[in-house]
Amino acid sequence: MTVFLAFFSNIAFNFAVGLLVAKFLGPEQYGRFALAHATAIAVQTAFFDWIRLGATRFYSERIRLEDPTLRATLDFGFAIIAIGLVAGACLLLLSGVTFALSDSLILLALGVAIVNGLFDYYTALVRARFHDRLFARLVLVKNVLTFALMGGGAFWFGSAKMTLIGGIISLAGSVFTARAALVDSTSDPKLARASVAQSLMRYGLPIVAANLLYLTIPLANRSILAALYGFSETGQFSLAYDFGSKAVQAVGSALDIVLFQIAVASHEIRGPREARRQIGRNMTIVLAMVLPACTGLWLTLPSVQLLIVPEQFRGPFSTLLTLMMTGLFCTAIIQYAIAPIFQIEKKTWPLIAAALVACAVDPLLIYLLPHGEGASSLAIAQAGAMLASLLTLIGFATVARPKWPRARDIGAIILANAAMAAVVLPLREREPGVATLLLQVAAGAAIYALIVMSADIAGLRSLTMARVRLAFARTKTLS
């Protein structure tokens, strides 16, 4: 529960910081910031994510004590890649090649990629060892520094560059404050082994390649918008996408950070069959949370836009986010429900095939759809690409014969979601504001929870009641 709350608070802080940055930078500077940040995430994914994935899947307290070569290989690999990236970037800039971003923004994007990769790697190590308090400490320090430095940089300077510098300092500062607890004395570079790195890459690189391909779709679309309509339109598109993706990830990734580690532990302790059963339960839980989250976000969008979104972005924000919503739902189901099937089996190549389908469908739809004056056609193409990818991945997963969620549970989830929409949709016509938003959330959550708990989807009712009884027993004991 500590990890879940820490991770959820991290997403909430990212929401707040993202909106503050957008408000203080405005559409044009935010467009530059968003394109640089998206580039940083793509670089981080391409070069460092296999290290994070290796730590998440294979590292544990037992492995730390019995096989120090794993941690040594991960540490040494990260250091070598970081040095190589800096050297490569310097050579690239000296070559005179020009990009949509300025040289300074490219260098800052590289800095963000390295420090964010380091932060994600260390938090993956901490989670793998179930050190919940240290994980919460890392996240808390990072959030406080990010709010102060990134938000402050955007407010005082109104500059994408200063905002990125604030992000770099905040990430580096959070790691530095916990450095003593993060460093492993048994991690000697001399213990690093190329064979271990190759094994980790065989597992992680297909996932990395798939994630990178998925990232190239919104990154390419932002670049197209910058070239055709300027950075202001890029900023409008970016805020809608960033807000929507963070909203969905707030649910999906907070669940995944707990559920996937449970599946890994089940595989290690009880074997593949129990791990498959756990993955099936995980899929049910993810669907039960992500579907109403996406539906609820759309239902409450008028009030959300009025209360949260900076005034310069209103109007296009609502339109673009609505067009993107199907794609955001598909992305979450791919990442947090279907992909773990292949991860737990260590057969991850279908993830690349599904991502390639998305990369093929996106430009095809951009070409076929009628072009307006803004980003609407690109938003539709992006959603269509992710839908095609999800259907492809489900096809591959069917061949692997996983433990799918029960048809009864899926039916109950769809029924509960439809009932929630039927209750909340008329409230969408009310005057947007705090009262309307609270009424929508309360009514929607109540009807959805009632149906889900009544059907005991994935044992959620039993689990909830057990938690309540345990809390009651502890309270009674203390009293």
N, C-alpha and C positions, 0 to 999 in steps of 0.2 A: 504493500500500500504506500510506503514511503516513496518508492521509485515512481509509482504511478502519479502521485501528487506532485512530486518534483518535476516530472516530465510534463505534466499538464500545465503546471505553473510556468514552465519554460515556454510552452507554446503561447500561453496568455501574454507573457512579457513580449514575445516576438510580435504578437498582434499589436500591442500598444506601441512598441517602438516603430514598427512599420508604418502605422497610421501617423505617428508624430513626424516621422521623417518625410512622409508624403505631404503632410500639411505644411511643414516649414520649407521644404524644397520647392514645392509647386510642380506642375506636370512636366516641364522641360528638364529641370535638374533631376527630378525623380526618375525620369526616363533614362538619363545617363547613369544614375546610381543603380537602377534596376538592371540595366544591360550589363554593367560591370559586375554586379553581384551575381547575376545569372552565369556570367562567364567564369567567375570564381568557383561557383558550385560545380560547373561542368569540369573544370580543371581538377578540383578536389576529387570528384567522382572518378575521373579517368586515371589518376595517378595514386591516390591514397585509399580509395574505398576498399580495395582488396585486403588491405591491412586491417581495417575496421571489421570487415566481414569475417576474416580469419580469427580475430580476437573474439567476436561474438559467438562463432560456431564451435571453436576448438579450445579456447582458453577456459580454465577453471582453477579453483584453488588446488585441486588434486594435480592438475597438469603443471601448475606453477611449481609445486614441490618435487614432482617426479621427473619433469622434462623441461629444464630451464632453457633448452635450445629454442623452443617455440617463442618465448618472450624475447630472447636475444635476437632471433631472426626478424621478428616484427620491428623491434626498436632500430636495428641496423638498417633494415630496408627503408623505414621512414626517413632516416637521416640521409641516406644516399640519394633517395628520390628528391628530397627537398633541395639538397645542394645542386643536383643536376638540373632541376627546374629553374633555379635562380640563374645558373650559368647559361642555360638555353634561352631564357627570356632576354638576357643581356645581349646575346649574340643576335637574336631575332630583331631587337630594336635597333641595333647597330647596322643591320642589313639595309635599313631604309624602307622596308615594307610598311605600307600605311594600312590602317584599319579604321572601322567606324568610330572606335574609341580612341582617345588621345593616348600617347605613350605613358603619361603619368597615371591615367586610369587603368591601363593594362598592368602596370607594375603594382598598383594598389590591389587590383583584382587577384594577382598572384599572391600577394601577402595575405589576403583574406583566405585564399585557398589553402595555404600552408598552415596558418594558425587554426583555422576552423577544422582542417583535417587532423591536426594534433589534438584539439579538444575532443573531437568525436572519437578518436582512437583511445584516448585515456578514459573517457566515459564508458566506452565499450568494455575495456579491461575491468573497470570497477563493477559494471553490471554483471559481467561474467563470473565474478567472484562473490556476487551478492553483497557488496559493501554499500548498503543503502544510504547510510549517513554520509559517507564520503561523496557519493553521487549527488545527493541533495545539496551538499556544501558547494560542490563545483558549479552546479546549476544556479544556486542562489547568488554566488559571487559574480558569475558571468552576467546574470540578469541585472543586478544592481549596476554594474559597470557599464553594460550596454545601454541601459536606460539613461544613465548620466552622460556618457561620452558620445554615443551615436545621436541620441535625442538632442543633447547639448550642442554637438557639432552642427547638426542641421539647423537648430534655432539661432545660434550665434553667427554662423558663417553663411547659411543658405547655400552650401556648396556640397556637391556630391563627393568631392575629394576629401574634404574634412570629415564627412560622415563615415566614409570608408576607413579613414585613419582611426576614428573613434572605435569602429568595430574591431579593428586589428588589435588595438591596445586592450580593449575589454576582454577579448578571448585570451590573449597572451597573459593578461593579469590574473585571470581566473586559474589558469594552469600553474602560474608561478606561485600563487598563494598556497597551493596544495602540492607543490613539487615534492616535498619530503615524503608524503604519503603515496605519491604516484610512482616514484622511482623504485625499481626492484634491484636490490643489491646482487641478486644472482644473474642479472642480465648482463653478461659480459660479451662484448662484440666478438671475441674469439670463439664463442659458442655458436655464433650464427652459421647456419648451414644452407647452402644453395638448394639442396634436396628438399628441405623443409619449405623454403620459399616457393619452389616449383609446385609442391603439393598444395600449398595455400592458394597459389595462382590458379591451378586447375579447378579448384572449387570456386574461387571468387571471381575470376575474370569473366566468365559468362554472365554472372549477375551484374558486374560492373559494366560490361558492354551493353547489356540491356538497359540499365539505368541511364547510361550515357546517351544511348539512342533516344530514350524518352525525353531526356533533358534537351536534346538538340531541337526538338519540335518547337517548344515555346521560345527557345533561344533564337532559332532561325526566324520564327514569326516576328519576334521583337525586332530583329535586324532588318527584316523586310519592311516593317512599319517605319523604322527610323529612316530607311532609304527613300521610301515613297511619300511619307507624310510628315517626317520630322520626329524629334524626340518628344514633343508634347503628346502626340498620339500614342507613341510608345509608352509614355508614362500612364496614360489612361488604361491601356491594355494591361500593363504590368500590375497596376494596383488591383484591378479586378481579379487577375489570375493569382497574384500573390495572396490576396485576402482569402479567396475561395480555397486555394490549395492549403493554406495554413489552417483554415477552419476545418477542413476535412481531415488533415493530418493531426489536428488536435485530438481527434477521436481515434483515428486509425493507428497512429504511431504510439499513442499512450497505451493502447491495448496491446500492440505488437511488442512493446518493450518488456511486457510481462509474459504474454502468452507464448511467444516464440521461445523464450528461455525455459519455460515449463516444458515445451515440446522437446527441446534439446536435452533437458534433464531426464525426461521420460525415455528418450532414445538411449541415453547412456546407462541408465539404471535398469530399465525394464525391457528394453529391446525395441526393434522397429515396429512391431505390431501395435504396441501401446502408444508409440509416437504417432502413428497414423491416426489412431483414434483421437488423440489429443488434437492433432491438426484439424480433424473433422469438427470437433467441438469449437476450436478456435475460429474456424470459418463461420460457423453459425453465430458466434458472439460478434464477430466483426461485421457481418451483414446486419445483425440486429441493431447495431449502433450506428453504422455508417449511413444506411438507407434513411432513417429518420433524421439524421443530422443534415444530410443534403436536402431532403424535402423541407425540413424546418427552416433551413437557411433561406430557401426560396420563398416560403410562405411569409417570413418576417422581413423580407428584403426592403420594403418601403420604410419601415421604422429603423432598421439597421442603417440604411443609407442616410437617413435624416440625422440620426443620433451620433453616428460614428465616423462616417466618411467625410473627409475634408470637402468643403464647398466647391472647390475648383474641379473636383472629380465627379460630382453628382450628375445623374442623367446617364452618361456613357457607362458609369460603373454598374448600374442596375441592369442595363441592356446587355452588356458584355458578360457579366457574371451569370445571368440567366442562360445565355447561349453556351457558356462553358460548363454548366453544372453537370450535364451528362458525362462529359469527359472527366471531370473531377471525381465523380462517383466511380467510374470505371478504373481510374488510376488507383484509387484506394483499394478496390477489390483485388486488382492485380497484385499490388505490393503486399497487402496485409492478409489476404485470404488465399489466393491461388499460388503465388510464388513460394510460400513456405512448403508446399507439397514437394516441389523440386529441390528446395534447399535441404530439407531433412533427409532426402534420398541421395543428396550429393550428385544429382543429375540435372544440371542447370542450363543446358544448351537450349531447351525450348523457350527460355526467357528471351534469348537473342532473336529467335525466329519470330516470336510475337512482336517484339520491338521493331524488327525490320518491316513487318506488315504496317505498323503505325507510321513509320517513316515514309513508306510508299504511298499510303492513303492520304496523308496530310497534303503534300504538294499536288496530288491528283485532284483532291477536292478544292484546293485553292484555285486551280486552273479551271475547274468545271463550274464552280459557284459564281453567280453574278457579283461583280465588284462594285461596292459603293464608295462612299467618300471616307469611310473609316475602317475600323478593325473587325466589323461584324463577320465578314466572310471568313477571316482567319480564325475567329473564335469558333465558328461552326466546324471548320475543317479540323481544328485541333480536337474538338469533341468527337467527331466522326472517326478520327484516327485512333483514339483511345478505345472507342467501342469496338472497332475492328480488331484491335490488339487483344482485348479481353476475350472476345469470342474465339480467336485463334488459340489463346492460351488454355481456355476451357477444353477445347478440342484435344490439345496435347495432354492435358491432365486426365481426360477420360481414358486415354490409352494406358496411362500409368495405373489405373484402377485404384484411386485413393478412397479413403473413407469419407464419402460425401455427407453433408448435413442431411438430416431426415426431411423428406418431403413435407411431413406434418409441420416441422419447425419453420421451413421456408414459407409455407402457406400462412402460418400464423403471423409471421413477420410482415408479409405483404398485406394481410388483412388489417393488422394493427396500424401499419403506415397509411393505408387507405382511410381508415377510420379517423386517424389523426388529421389527415388532410381535409376530410369532410367537415370536421369540427372547426378547424382553424381557418380554412379558406374564406368563409364569409367575413371573418374578422379582418382580413386583409384590406377590405374596403373602408374600414374605419380610418379616422384621422391618424396618420403616423405619429408616434411619440412613445414616451416611456410607458404610459398606461396601456396602450395597445400592445406593445411588445411584451410586457409582463403578462397580460391576459392571454396572449397567443401562446407564450411559452408554458404557462401554467396549465391551460386547457389541453394543449397538445401533449405535454409530458404525462398528464394524468391519464388520458385515454389510451395512450400508447403503452404506458407502464401497466395499466390494468389488464390489457389483453395479453401482453408478453408474459407477465407474471402468472396470469390464469393458465396459460398454455405451458408454463414451466419450460420455456425454450432453453435448450442446452443446460438445463438444470439451474437456471438463474434464480428461480424462486427458492429452490432448496438451498442454494449457496447464500442467498440474501438472508433467509430465515436463520441459517446457521450462524451467520455473522451477527445478526441481531441478538440471538440467544447468547452468544459468546460475550458480546458487549454488555448485555444485561447481567450476566453472571459475574463479570469483572467488576461492574459497578456495585453489585450487591456485596461482593467480597470486600471491596474497599470501604464500603459503608459499615 
